[in-house]
Amino acid sequence: MITLAGCHQENRLLYKAENYKVYANRVVQGKYKAKVISPTQMVSDYQSPANDNFPNFIEFKFAVNGKDNELPVGVNHTFLLNPDKNKLISLPTIEFGKKGKDETQSNPTGSLPANTKMEISLDARALMKDFKEKGFHQFSNGSRIYKDDFKGIFIAGNLSPLSWDFDNLATRKQFQLTDPDGDGIYTTTVVLNPYEPGNFTAKKWSLKNDISGYPQLHSDIPLVDAMYNMSLDETVQDIESDGTFRTGESWPGVWTRDVSYSIILAYAYLEPEVAKTSLMRKVKNGRIIQDTGTGGAWPVSSDRSIWATAAWEIYKVTGDQEWLKKIYPIIKNSVDDDIKTLLNNQNHLMMGESSFLDWRKQTYPAWMNGVDISQSRCLGTNAVHFHSLMILSQMAKMMEDTTNRYVQLADSIKADMNSKLWVKEKGYYGQYLYGRNNFSLSTRSEALGEALSVLFGVADTARVRSILEKTPVVDYGIPTIYPQIPEIPPYHNNSIWPFVQAYWNWANARHGNMAGLEQGLAALYRPAALFLTNKENMVAGNGDFRDTQVNSNRQLWSIAGNLAMVYRVFLGMDFHVDGIEFAPVVPKAYRGSFEVTSFHYRKMNFSIKVKGYGDEISHFFIDGKETKDSFLPGNLSGKHKIVIEMNNRVRHRGSINRVANRFSPAAPMQVKLKGDHLTWRPVKGADSYTVYRNGKFFQMVSDTAVRILLTTRLAEYQVETRGKADNSFLSQPVDVISPKRVIEVEAEQVAQKSSLDYHGYSGSGFVELTKNKNRKLVFHFTVNHTGKYTIDFRYSNGSGPDNTDNKCAIRTVNVDNQFAGVAVFAQRGKDEWSNWGWSNPIQVELKAGKNALTLSLEDFNQNMNGDINTAMLDYMRVRPL
C-alpha cells in the first residue's frame, strides 16, 4: 500500500503549463526539478539561466547625478563587444554628450563569457569647463545642472549588472565614474555577465526552526505540506527580537504596505500579537506613516491606508475591544488628512502613486516626476482608499460616532472607479489616470488593483467575472502590469510577485473561477519549490529570479501569500466580527483532504478538515453535528472540530486569458512645438501615431509632425505610438498658449527674498518656505475674463532625492478665501536647490478683476518627516483653460 501511494504521488499531476509541470510531490521545469523528501525537507537542482547566451552588444549612456541627461532620451552609446584572451574589453574614450565614430548600431553576433571586464573612459572636460566659466552646463534637452548641484557621473546600460534604473542610479556607487587626478577624464570598470554562486538557489531546504506553536497541516498533497512548513519556517526567521516583522532577508525593518498586505493574507490569524506590534511601529503623531518613497513620500505616495484593512482584520480575528479603541482614532486622523489632501474638484478619485508600485519609471511614463505621479488616480490605491473608508464607517458605528460621510465618499470613489477606470473593450480596469491639466486612462492591466477591486467589492458580479477571465496572465503567472514597458528592467515591470499572485488566487477562489485558481496555484508553488524560498519576485518572461533589480529571499508578503493558499483558499476562511465563515475551494487535481490542527482563535482551539474537491460545501459539521450555515460563531470556547465535505464538482469552470509576454511600443520622445507644428522623433515599430489635445483624440497620423491650433487658452498636446497589438504611454504634455495670456507673480514681490546662494530662478530672487519662515503668502493678481484657470508654482526642493526620503513639502491654496487645493512640492534631488520645476496644477474658477491667492502651511499639511517641510518658491503662474 505504501508503494502504491508513493507511485500515485509520483504521477499525480496538479497542473501542466507550457514551460513547467507541478506534481503532487515535485515541480519540473525543463532540465530542473524540485522534489519533496518529507513534509520538512525538499531538494532542488534549479540554476538561474541568466549567464547563458549573454549578448555581446551593449547600449549605455552617462548620467550626471544619476539622471538620464547626457544624450536625448532613447539615444545611447552603442558598441559591439570583443573581449581579448583575458576577457578584457577596452572601449575608446567617449566625449560627454556625443556619439563617437567608433560606435555602431548593431545586433549581437555572439555571447560574452562570464565575468568579462569592460574598461570605460569618459572625456568630461567640456562639462567641467562649463562649470568653471559659466557656473552651469546645459544638456541637449535644455535642462541645466549647476556646479553647486553636481554630485558625480554614473553609467546606465542594458547589460547586467548595468540597468536603465535612473531612479536609483545615484545610490549605486559601483556605477559611478571617478576622476582621481582631476583632469576631466572619468573612468570605471564594469564586470559584465557577472557570475556569483549566490545567484543560484540552495540545493536543499530542511526545517530549521520550531514551528510546533503554529497550526499543523496534513494533506494528501506533499508539495502543499512542504510549502506550508517552509513558509512557517521562514515566518519564524522574519520575526525580529523586538517583536516586529522583518520585511525580508534583504529588507530589514517594518514597512507599512508590506506588513499590512502580509497581515491581511495570513498574519492577522497566525501571528496577531506580532502583527499588532508591527502596525503600531508605523504610527507617528496619531497617524499612519507613509514610508519613504517617491518625491519624499506622502502625499506623492498615499497607500498607507492599507494599514486600516490590516488593523481591522486583526480586530475581526481577535475581537479585541482595546485594539479597536486604539486603532480607530489613528485611522480616522489619517483618513481625514487624506480627504483634505488627495481629493480635488475634478472627480472623486484619490490621488497618489500606485499601491506597492513605487519605483516610478517601472510603471509610469519616463517623463512623469514626483509631482506628476502625485496627481495620478490609480486603480489599486483607490481600491485601498475605498475599503479603508468602508471600514472606518463600520468602526464609527461601533464607536457610536454618527457620521456617515465616510461611506458616502466610499460610494463616490467606487462609482468613479467604475466609470473612469473601466476599460470596456478589454473587460478589466485600467492602470490609472495620468496627465497634468487633462487626464487620460492607461489601459494597462494592474494585477494587484484588479484583485483588490474584486475582493473589496468595487466590481459588480458581471465585472468580477470579466476581470478574472480577461485580465492577461502569462505562463508563469499574473504579471504585475501588462503589457510591459520597453527598455525598463524587470522589477515591477516585466515581473510576477508572489504576494500579488496570492491576492489574484484568492479573488479567483472567492468568485469561482477554477481555471484561474488552478493556474495561479501552480504559478505560486513553482518558484517557491524550485528556489526553496519565498522570493520577492521573478521575471515574467522566464520565471527566473536573478535579473530583477532587487530580489530578497523569505520576503514577508510572499511567505504570507503561500500560507494564505491553505487558509484563504483550501479552507476558505473569511473572518467576520462575530465569527468565521468557511467557503473552501479545492480544484479536482488537489482532491483528498486538508486538515489543520491546533488553530487558535479567540477562546477556542479547533481543528478543521476539508474532504473532497469542488467549489461548494455539501455538509458542514461542528463537533459531529451538521449545521445549515458554514459558520463558526466567535463566542464559543474550548476545543472544537470542524469537518467540511465538498460537493465534488465544479459549478463554474471559468477561463483565463493566457497571453505571450508582450511589450508595448515606446512612447514618442522629444515632442516639441516648432512654429505651428508638433514634431517628435520616429519610434521603431510604430504603425502610426495618435495625437491628443486636452486628453481627447485630435488626429491620427503616420508622419512625425502635425499642425496644431494656436489658441488664447491653454491646450495640452500629447502623442501616442500605435503598434500592431498595443499602444504606448502618452508623451509628456506640450503646453500651447499665447505668452500674453500667462500671468506670473514673482514670490519676492509678496515676501522678502532669500539670501541663500542658489541659481536658475527668474526675477530678482526667490522665497524660502519652511515651517517657520513664510508660513503664509498672499498673491494678488488680475484676470480679464471670468472662467476656469490653472495655477501652479515654480519651486525647488533639495531636501532629498526624487525617489525616496520623506520631505515632500506641502502647502494649502485658498483663492478668494475659498479652499482650492493642496500644492505639492516634491523632492527633486538631494541638495539640488537650483533644480527648478513645477508644482501640481490647481484648477479654479476666477472672477474677472482682482483675485487673491493664499499659500499657507496648515496643520494637515504635516508631511511624513515632521521637522522639515521646505521648498524654495520662484513664482506663481496663472493660465486660462
N, C-alpha and C positions, 0 to 999 in steps of 0.2 A: 504493500500500500504506500509506503514512504517513497519507493522508487517511482511508482506511478504518479504520485503527487508532484515529485520533483520534475519528472518528464513533462507533466502538464504545464508547470510554470515555465519551463524552458521554451515551450511552444506557444504560450498564451500571448497573443499579440493584442496590445491595447490600442495602438494607433500606428498607421503607416503613412508617413509623409513622403514627399518627393525625395528628400535627402537623408532621411533617418527613419528608424523604427523604434518604437517604445514597446517593450515586452513587460510582462508582469515582474520579471526579475532582472532585467537588463535594458540597456539602451545601446543601439548600434547605429553608427554614422560612418559610412564608408568603411575604411580600414580600422576605425577606432571602436572600442567597446567599453562600456562601464557595466559592472556586474555586482549584484547583491550577494555577499557572502553570508550575512546574517542580518538580523534587524539592527545590529550595532556595528556593522562593518561593510564597506564597499571598496572595490578596486576599479581603476580606470587607466587606460593607456592613451588617453587623448593627448595630442600635442597641437599647439597652435600652428596653422599652416602659413602664418604671416611672413616667414622668412623665405618661403618658396617663391620662385619667379618674381623676384624684386626687380622692377623695371630700371633700365639704365638711362632713362631720360628724366631730367629734373626741371622743374619750374620753381623759381623763388624770387623774392624781392626783399629789399631792405626796408626797415621800418623805424623811423625816428620816434623815440619814446614808445615803441611797440605798436605804432598805428600804421594803417595802410595809406602811406602818403608819398612814397618815393616816386612811383610811376602811376599813371592813371589806373583806376580800378579795372582789373581784368587784364592789364598788360604786365608781363613778368619777364624776368631774365630766363633764358632757356638754353640748356646745354645737353648734348649727348655725352654720356659719361664713359670714359675708357680708362679704367684703373691700370696702373703698371703692375709688375710682378709682385710688388709688395702691398698690393691692394690700396694704393695711394692715388688720389686724383688731385692735381694742382690746376685750378682754374686761372685764366688770365685775370689781371687786375681789372676791376669793373669801376667805371666812373659813376658816381652817385647821380641818379636821375636820368641815365642814358643807357640804351641798349647798345652793346658793343658789336663790332663787325664779326667777332667770333661766335656770336650767339646764333643759333639756328632753331627755327621752329620745326620740330620733328616728332616722330613717334619712337618708342623704344625699339631697339634692334636686338636686345638680349636682356640678360639679368645680371645683377651685381651680386658678388659673394657677400656673405655676412661680414659685418664689421669693416666695411670699406671706409677709409678716411678721405674726406674732401676738404682741401685747404682753400679758403676764400680770402681774397684781398680786395678791399674797397677803397677807392680814392675819394675821400670826402673833403678834399681841400677847398673846393668851391663853396661847400656848405660852411666850413669854418671861416672862410674869407668873408662871407656874407655876415656872419655873426660879428666879426671884428669890425667891419666897415659900416654896416647898416643896423646892426643890433638884432636882425631877424633874417630868416630865409623864407622865401615864398615858394611853395610847391606848385606843381603843374595844375592842381585843382583850384588854385587861388588862395588856399589857406596858408597861414603863416605859423612859424614856430619862432618864438623869441629866445634870445640867448639865455636869459634867466630861467626859461622853462625847459631848456634842453637837458635830458636825463641820460641819453645814450642811443645807440643804434643797434637794432636787433635784426634777425633774419627769420623770415617765414617762408614756407615752401610746401610742396606736395608730397615729398617722400619722407617717411619715418626716419628719424624722430621729429623732423620738422612738421609743421602744420600751418594751416591758414587761420589759426585761432588768434586773431589780433586782440581779442578782448582780454586774454590772459597773458599775452606775449611778454609784456613789460615785467611780469613777475617771474619769468623763467630765465634766470641769469645765464643758464647754459647756452642760450641762443643770443647772447649779447656779444657784439664785436668789441675789441679793445684796441687802443692806440697808446701803448706804453710810452713811446718816445715823443708823443705829441706832434708828429709830423703830418697829421691829417690822413694817414693811411691806416685804416682799421682792418683787423684780421680776426679770423676764427677758424677752427677746425671742427667739422661735424662728422660724426661716425654714422654712416648710412647703413641701413638694414641691420640695426643692432641685434645681436643675439645675446640673450641672457637666460640662464637656466630658470630664473623666476618667471619667464614668460610661459612656462609650461606648468601644467597642473600637477598637484600631488598625485602620487600613484595609488595612495590608499587613504581611506578615512576609517578611523576606529573611534568609538565613543571615548572621549577624554574626561568628561565632567559627569557629576552625579545629577541625573535628571529624574530621580525617583520621586521628587516632590511635585512633579507635573503629572497631569493625567496621562495614562499609558494607553497606547493604541495597539490593537491587534486586528489585523485584517487578512483577507485572502490574497492580498497583493503585496508581495515582499518589497517591491520598489517603493510603494507608498509608506510602508512601515519604516524603511531605512531613511527615506527623505524626511519623515516626521522626526525621527530620533536625531538625525544630523542637524535639523533645524533647532530642536531643543538644545542640543549640544552647543550650537553657535549662539543661541539666546543667552546661555549662561556666560559665555565669553564676552558678550556685549553688554553685560551689566557691570558698571563701574563700582569701585569701592564706596563712592558717595551715594549709592542707591539710585543712580540715574542710568538711562540707556546710553550706550555709545552708538554713534550713527553707523559705524562700520570699522573694519580693521584699519583702513586708511583715513578715516574721518573721526577724530576724537570729538567729544562733547555732544551736547544736545542741540538739535536743530528743530525749529518749530514745526515746519511742514513734515520733515522726515519722521519725527517721533509721532506726530499726530496721525499721519496716514498709517503708520505701523500699529498704533493703538487701536484704531478703528478695525483694522484687519484681524488682529489677534491678541494684542496685549492688554486690552481692557478686561478680558476674561482670564488670561493666563498669568499676567503679572500686574494686577490693578494697583498695588502699592508703588511699585517702581514706576508705573505709568503716571500716577499722581505726582510723585516727586519730580519726574522729568518735566511734566507740564508746568508745574509751579516754578521750575527753574527758568521758564520762558515767560515770566511776568515781571514787569517793571512799572512803577507808578500806577499800579492798579489796572494795567493794560497789557494785552498780549504783545510780545516782542515780535516784530518782523525782522528776521535775521538779516545780517549784512548781505547786500546784493546790488543789483543794477542801479547805477546813479546815486547810490547811497541809501538803499532800502526804501522803506515806506515814505511816500505813497507810490513810488515807482513800482515796487512790488507790493502786493496787497492781499496775498492769500493767507495771511496769518490767522484769519477767522476759521480755518480748518481745525484750529485748536478747540473751537467751540464744539464741533462734532465729536472730537476725541473725548473731551471732558464729559459731554453728555452721554457718550457710550459707556464711560466708566460709571456714571450715575445709574444708568439703566441696569448695568451688571450688579453693582453693589447695593443699590438702594440707600446709599449713604447720604442722609439729610444734611450733615455738616458739610460734606463735599459740595452739595447743591448750593448751600448758602455761601460758600467760599467762591464758587465759580460764577455765580450769577452776576455780581457787580463787575467782575473782570470782563465778562463777555459783553455786558451792557455798555460799559465805558468804551470798549474797543469798537463796537458796532456803531455807537453814536458818533465817534470821531470819524469812522469810515463813511457814514452817511453824509456828514458835512463836507468831506474832502473828496470822495470818489465819485460823487454824482454831479452832473451838470444839467443844464436845461435842454440838452439835445435828445436825451432818451432816459430810460430808467435802468440802463446797464451800468454796473460798477466798473470803474476804470482800474487799470493796473495790469502788470505783467502776467503772462500765462502761468497758472499754478504749476510749480515744480520745474517748468521750462524756463530757467533763469540764466541762460547763457547767451542772451542777445542774438547774435548772428546765427546761432544754432537753429533758431526757429523764426527769426524775424528778418526782414529785408536788411541788407547791409547798410542802407542809408539811415536806418532808424537809430537814434541815440536814446539816452535815458529818458529825456523829456517826451520824445515820441512814443516810447514804449509805455510811459505812464498814462498816456491817453488812450491806449488800446482797450477794447472791450472784448475780453477773452472768454471762451466757452467754459473751460474748467474753473477759472476764477469766479465767474458768475454763478456756476453751479454751487460752488463753495459758499458764496455770499447768500444765495437763496436758501440753502439749507441752514446756515447759521441763524438767519432771520426767523425761519420756521421754528428752530429750536428755542431761540430767545423768546418768541411769542408763547410757546408752551411753558417755558420756565417762568415767564412773567405771571401767567395764570396761577401756577403753583405757589408763587411768592406773593400772590394777591395784589399784583400790580395790574391795574385795569387797562393799561394802554393797549391799543390794537394796531398801532401804526406799523409795527414790525411785520405782521402778517400781510398788511396792505401793500407794503413795499415789496415783500417777497412775491406776492401775486403779480406786481408790476414787472419785476425782474423776470419772472417766468414767462409772462406774456411777451416781453421784448426779446427774450432768448428765442422763443418760438417764431416770432415774426421777423426778427432781424438777423438771426444766426443760422436759420434753417436753410439748407441748400436743396431746393425741391427736386432739381434734376438729378442729384446724386443720392438723395434719400438719407442724408445724415446732416449733422450740424457742421458748419464751417468753423475754422480755427479761431478767428477773431475779426473784429472791425478795426481797421487801421487807417491812418491818414493824419492830416493836420487840421485844416478847417472843414474838410469834407472826408467822409469815411467810406471805405469800400470793404467788402467781405472777402477775406482769404478763404477760398473754398477747400483748402487742405483739410483732411480729417485730423483730429487731435484725440488720440486714443483715451487718455485719462478723462478728458472732458466728456467724450461720448459715453463712457462707462458711468461717470458720476451723474450725468443727466438722466440716465436710465435708473440708477439706484436711488437717487434722491427725489425722483418723481417729477422732474421737469418735463419729460416727454410723456405724451399720452400713449395709449395702448398701440395704436397704429404706428406711431413714430418709433416706439420701442422696437417693434418687430422689424421695421425698416432699418433702423440703426444696426441692430445685431446681424442682419442678413446682408447689408450693403456696405458697411464700413470696411475698407480694404484691410486684408490680412495677407501676410506673406508666409512662405513655407515654415519659417522659424517662429512665427507668432504675429502679434499685432504690433506694427511699427508705431513709434511714438507719434510721428506725423506722417502724412502721405499725401502726395508724392514727396520724395526727398529733395533737398536744396542742393544744387550743384556747387562744387568747389568748397563745400563745408565738410570738415572731417567728422567721423562718427562720434557722437556723444548723445545729445538729444536728437540731432539729425541722424538719419540712417541708422537707427538703433531700436532695440527692443529692451524694455526694462521689466524685470520680473514682477515688481510690485504693481506696475500698470497692467501687466498681463493678468495678475491676480484679480484686480478690480474688474477687468473685462470678463474673466471667467465667472466671477460672482454674478455679474449682470446677466450673462448667458444662462447661468443656472437658475437664477431667480425668475427669469421670464421664459424659460422653457425652450431655448434654442440648443438642442442637444448636439447638433453638428458643431456649433461654435464652442461648446464646452469641451467636447472630445479633442478638438484641435488645440484649444487653449491649455488643457491639462498636459498634453504632450509637449507643448511649447514651454511649459514651466518646468516639467520634470526632466526634459532632455538636458538643458545646460547644468542644472544642479547635480545631476548624476555624472555627466562627463567631466565637469570641472571639480566635483567633490567639494563644493562650497556654494553658498548662495551669493553669486556675483552681483555686482551693482547693475551691470548692463551688458549688452553684446551688440555686435554689428548686425544690422537687419539683413544684409545681403548674403552673409555666410554663416551667421550664428556663432562666430568666434568672439572671444573676449578681449583679444590683445589690442587691436588698433582703435579702440575708443580712447578719447582724450584722458579720461581718468576711469579706473575700474577697481573697486575695492572688493576684497573677499568679505564674507559674512556681513554683507550690507543689511542693516536692520530691517528696512522695509521689504527687502527681498526674502529674508527669513520669515517675516510675518506673513507675506503672501503665500509662501509654501505651507505654513501652518494653517492658514485660512482655508486651504482646499479641503482639509479634513472637517473643520468646524462649520464653515460657511456653505460648503457645497455638499460633501458626502453626508454630513449630519444635518445640514440645513438649519443651523441655529440662528435665530433672529431675536435679539434681546429687546424687551419692552419694559416699561416702568413697573408693570405688575407681574412679569414672568417671562418665560422663554417660549417662543413659537418655533415649531420644527417643520421644515419643508425640505427634506433631503432630495437630492438629485444625483442619481447614480447611473452613468452610462452602462449599457449592456456589457461592454468589454470588462468593466470593473465589478461585475456581479459577484455575489458571495455575501460576505458580512464585513461590517466595520464596527468594531467595539472599542469604546473609550471607557476606561475605569477611573475612579477617584477624581471626578470632576467636581471642584469646589465652587459652590455658588451660594452666596449669602449664608444662610444657616444650614445649607444642605451639602451632602456629599453623595453624588449619584453616578451611576453608570448608564451608558446608552449604547444600544446595539441596533444597527440598521441591517436588515436582511433582504437580499434580492437585488433588484435593479428597477429603474424607472423614474418617472417624474411626478408620481402621486403616491400618497400613503393609502394602503388598503386597511391596515389595522394599526392602532396606536395603543400601547399598554403602559400603564404606570403601576408598578408593583403587582403585575399579573392581572390587573383589572383594565379592560378595554374602555377607552373614553372616546367620545364623539369628536372632541376637538384635540388637535395635536399641540397641546399647550400645557406647559408645566407652570403652575401658579408659583409666584415668588414668595408666598408666605408660608410654604412648607418648611419643615426642618428635619434633621436626621438623615438617614441613608435611604436611598430610593433607587429603583431600577426601571429604566425605560427601554422598551423594545418596540421597534418600528418595523413593520412588514410592508415592503414596497409592492406596487401594482404589477411589477414585471412586464411593463410595456411602456412605450413612449407615445404620448399623445401628439406631440408636435416635433417632428424630426428637425425641422428648420434647415438652414443652409448657411454657407459662408461665402464671402466674396474674396476668393483667393486670387491674388494678382502677382505679377512679376514686380520686383523691387525697382520701380522706375524713379527717375529723377526728372524734375521739371526743367524747362529751359531756363537759362539765366535771364535775369531782368535786364532791360536796356540800361546802359551806362552812359555817362557824360551827356545826359539830356539837358539841352540848353536852348536859350532863345537867341536866334540870330535874325535881327530885323523883325519881320512878321512871320518867321518860320520857326517851328520847333524842330530841332535836329537831335540825332543820337547816333552812337556807334552801332554798326550792324551786329547782330547776335548770331553766333554759329548755330545752324539747325533751325532757325526761325522760318516758319511758313509765312507769317505775316505779323503785323503789329496792330494793336488796338490802342487808340488814343482816347483818354478820358478827360473830360472837362468838369471840374467840381464834382468828381466822383461818379459821373454819368457818362455813358457812351457818347463819344464825339465823332470818331471816324475810324475806319479800318483801312490800313494802307500796307502795301508791300515794300515801299521805299522806306528810307530812314529820315524823312522830313515831311512835315505837314504844315500848311498855312493855318494860322490861328487868328482868332478875333481879338483885337485890342479894344478894351472897354475901360470905362471910368471906375468900375467896381472890380474888386479883387477876383481874379479867376485863377484856379489851380489846374495845371495840366500834368498828366501822368501818362506813361506809356507801358504797355504790357506786351511781352513776347508771346506769340501764339505758336505752339508746337503741334506735332501730329496728334499727341494724346493728351497733353496737359499744357497749361499756361503758366507763365512766370508770375512772381510778385509784380505789383505795380512799381514803377520807378519813383524816385524822390520827386515830390511835387515841385513844379516850376511856377513861381508866382508871376502873374502878369497883371500890371496895373499902372496907370499913369502916375509918375512920381509926384505930380501936383496934387493928387488925391490922398497922399500919405501924410499924416500928421506925426511929428516926432517932438517929444518933450524931453530935453536933457535932464537927467537926475540932479545934476549940480545946480539946476535952476530952482529946485524945490528944497534942497538941503545942502549943507556945507560939503564941499568936495573932499575926498580923502587925500591924505598926504602919502599914501602908500605908493611905492615906485613900480607900478605896473604899466603896461603898454597896450597899444592897439585900440584904445577907446576912441569914441567920437567926441566932438566938442572940446571943452577945456578940462574935462576930468570925469570922475565917476564918484559914486556914493557908496559907502560901506554899510552893509546891513548886517547887524549882529543881534544877539539877544539883548544887548544894552544900548547899541547905537542905532538911531533912526528907526525906532520901533514903529513909527507911523509917518508916512509921507503922503502929501496931498498934491496931486497933479491937476492943474486947471487947463482946460483946452476947449476949443470951439469947433463945432461942425456946422456945415451949411445946410444939411438936409437931415430930417428925421428918418430913422431907419436902423437896420442891423449893421453892426460894426464888429470887427475883431481886434482885440487888444492883446499885445504881448510885450515882453521886456527883453532887451539885450543885457546879458549878465555874464558873469564868470563865477565859477565855484571850484577852487583848487583844494578844497578840504580833503579830497580823496580821489582815487582813481574812478574811471567811469564804469567799472564792473563790480565793485564791491564797497565795503565800508557802510557807514550808517549816518552820513552827514548831509543828506539831501536837504536843502533849505526850502522852507515853506512859508508863504505869506497869504493873508486873506485880501481879496479885492472887493471893495464896495464902490459902486458907481452911483452918484447922486443919492447917497445914503441907503442904497439897496444892495444886499449881498449879491455879488455877481459870480463868484467862484474862488478857486484857490490857485495861486501861482506856484508852479513847481520849478525850482532852480536846482536841477540835478547836478551832481558832481560831474566834472568834465576832465579831470586829470589831476593826479597828486601834485600839489604845489604849482599847478599851471594856472596862475591867476591872470595871465594875459591871453588865455584861451577863451574867447568870447563866443557866445551862441545865444539862441533864443529860448525863452520860456515857452510853456504851452500857451496857445491862443485861447482867449476867453471871449465868447461871443455875447454881445449885449445889445439891447435896444437903446439908442441915444436919441434925445430930442434935439432939434435944430437949435443952435445957440450955444451958450456956455454950459459946460459939464464939469464935474469934479470927480476924480478917481482917488480913492484912498487905498494905499498899500500898507497893511499893518500886520503885526505879529500878535496873534490871538492865542488863547490857551490851547485850543485844539490844533494849533499849528506846531505843537511839540513834535520833533522828529524822534527817531529811534536812538540818537546819541544823547539827547537831553541837554548837553552843555554847549555844543557847537551847532549853530543854525545860521550859517554865514554865507553871504553872497556879495559880490560887487555889482552894483547896478549902473549901467551906462545910460540908457534912455528908454522911454516908453514909446511904442508905436501904435497908431490907430489907423485902421484901413476899413473902408466901406465894403460890405458884402452885397 
